Amino acid sequence: MISFSSFYQQIADSNLQHWLETLPSILGKWQREHKHGNLPKWEKVLNKLHYPVPDQVDFIDSVTIGSGEQLSPGEKEKLENLLRLFMPWRKGPFHIHGIHIDTEWRSDWKWDRVKQHISPLKNRTVLDVGCGSGYHMWRMLGAGAKRVVGIDPSPLFLCQFEAVKRLAGTHHPVHLLPLGIEELPPLDAFDTVFSMGVLYHRRSPIDHLLQLRDQLRTGGELVLETLVIDGDENAVLVPEDRYGKMNNVWFIPSVAALMLWLKKCDFTDIRCVDTDITALEEQRRTDWMPNESLVEYLDPTDMTKTVEGYSAPKRATIIAVKNQPNQDLLG
Ligand SMILES: C[S@@+](CC[C@H](N)C(=O)[O-])C[C@H]1O[C@@H](n2cnc3c(N)ncnc32)[C@H](O)[C@@H]1O
């Protein structure tokens, strides 16, 4: 069974200490209630991942674990077969003992767009909300973060993360907890909070912004990346049904609207640092994710539109700082 006890030990004398009042009971409930589905099968695979400490790791320019020289061709094939049991792999890529996990998303491209604009992560305590398989968490560690905590309710992403961590070395201060943002108490503790690719999945985006704010220390930095549309501060798309075949998209604001929402939630120093139309090369079907991908979500006769006729996915990265609490918002 996946254990969170080393995380509890590591935060016992940190500024996340007060999380221990509620976290063990929430995760204990998760462990008791997630006995169904594929989790037991994936946990068995995780228990087979006993491999040598990697002779090299790189989290600065990529996520690379092991030079590829430590395993025999037969051992490499066996490891690849085990890792394929966690398909589909969506967020990556990972290079593990010479095995290239070519994921659906080039998450490294997103990191390249974001990293140049954020406050240096050196010695910072970081929260990655909706972290997926944890790809960006390894890059945050590579950028010098003291501790990286990711939350994501998907059991498959947890298992993919655990697989990578077991191969990288369990001592790395990177942790994924199977939680939704709504399950976190206001921790007021993180130096940087990332929410990338999550806001449009939330039914109440303003509440999402307030929940993110609650996790930051005063003066801490929010890095928000989300789908946007063109338009002024009153422009918000609420798809009637699906958007790009996704059935869980609620609000896609314009950059101006999003900046207004952040201001209303009492963030300061709000700046949009990047906008980008998602390229077909960034999100695509691969050998490790053989299902439909972006090309099937777009209108084949006009790739500037989704199959539903909305604007094709465009993303913005916005950075903002947590201001002193505003009493009006606390009520
Ligand atoms: C589009 S993915 C983004 C992954 C990654 N952050 C990235 O930018 O590539 C959205 C992620 O949010 C997670 N998610 C969904 N609901 C959530 C919630 N309530 N709290 C935290 N994460 C959530 C999903 O499981 C999924 O992994």
The ligand as an SDF file (V2000), in Angstrom:
LIG
                    3D

 27 29  0  0  0  0  0  0  0  0999 V2000
   -5.0460   19.3310  -17.2890 C   0  0  0  0  0  0  0  0  0  0  0  0
   -4.3290   18.4850  -15.9630 S   0  0  0  0  0  0  0  0  0  0  0  0
   -2.9520   19.5250  -15.6080 C   0  0  0  0  0  0  0  0  0  0  0  0
   -1.7270   18.7840  -15.1070 C   0  0  0  0  0  0  0  0  0  0  0  0
   -0.4820   19.6350  -14.9080 C   0  0  0  0  0  0  0  0  0  0  0  0
   -0.6740   20.6070  -13.8490 N   0  0  0  0  0  0  0  0  0  0  0  0
   -0.0830   20.3160  -16.1660 C   0  0  0  0  0  0  0  0  0  0  0  0
   -0.1650   21.5460  -16.2190 O   0  0  0  0  0  0  0  0  0  0  0  0
    0.3130   19.6600  -17.1150 O   0  0  0  0  0  0  0  0  0  0  0  0
   -5.4540   18.8610  -14.6320 C   0  0  0  0  0  0  0  0  0  0  0  0
   -5.1700   18.0610  -13.3780 C   0  0  0  0  0  0  0  0  0  0  0  0
   -5.9770   18.5750  -12.3170 O   0  0  0  0  0  0  0  0  0  0  0  0
   -6.3550   17.4750  -11.5250 C   0  0  0  0  0  0  0  0  0  0  0  0
   -7.5220   17.8800  -10.7310 N   0  0  0  0  0  0  0  0  0  0  0  0
   -8.8290   17.7410  -11.0380 C   0  0  0  0  0  0  0  0  0  0  0  0
   -9.6000   18.1970  -10.0390 N   0  0  0  0  0  0  0  0  0  0  0  0
   -8.7590   18.6490   -9.0740 C   0  0  0  0  0  0  0  0  0  0  0  0
   -8.9560   19.2130   -7.7710 C   0  0  0  0  0  0  0  0  0  0  0  0
  -10.1560   19.3970   -7.2860 N   0  0  0  0  0  0  0  0  0  0  0  0
   -7.8670   19.5540   -7.0540 N   0  0  0  0  0  0  0  0  0  0  0  0
   -6.6230   19.3510   -7.5470 C   0  0  0  0  0  0  0  0  0  0  0  0
   -6.3790   18.7930   -8.7680 N   0  0  0  0  0  0  0  0  0  0  0  0
   -7.4370   18.4460   -9.5170 C   0  0  0  0  0  0  0  0  0  0  0  0
   -6.6200   16.3620  -12.5290 C   0  0  0  0  0  0  0  0  0  0  0  0
   -6.5770   15.0830  -11.9350 O   0  0  0  0  0  0  0  0  0  0  0  0
   -5.5020   16.5870  -13.5210 C   0  0  0  0  0  0  0  0  0  0  0  0
   -4.3590   15.8390  -13.2250 O   0  0  0  0  0  0  0  0  0  0  0  0
  1  2  1  0
  2  3  1  0
  2 10  1  0
  3  4  1  0
  4  5  1  0
  5  6  1  0
  5  7  1  0
  7  8  2  0
  7  9  1  0
 10 11  1  0
 11 12  1  0
 11 26  1  0
 12 13  1  0
 13 14  1  0
 13 24  1  0
 14 15  1  0
 14 23  1  0
 15 16  2  0
 16 17  1  0
 17 18  1  0
 17 23  2  0
 18 19  1  0
 18 20  2  0
 20 21  1  0
 21 22  2  0
 22 23  1  0
 24 25  1  0
 24 26  1  0
 26 27  1  0
M  CHG  2   2   1   9  -1
M  END
$$$$
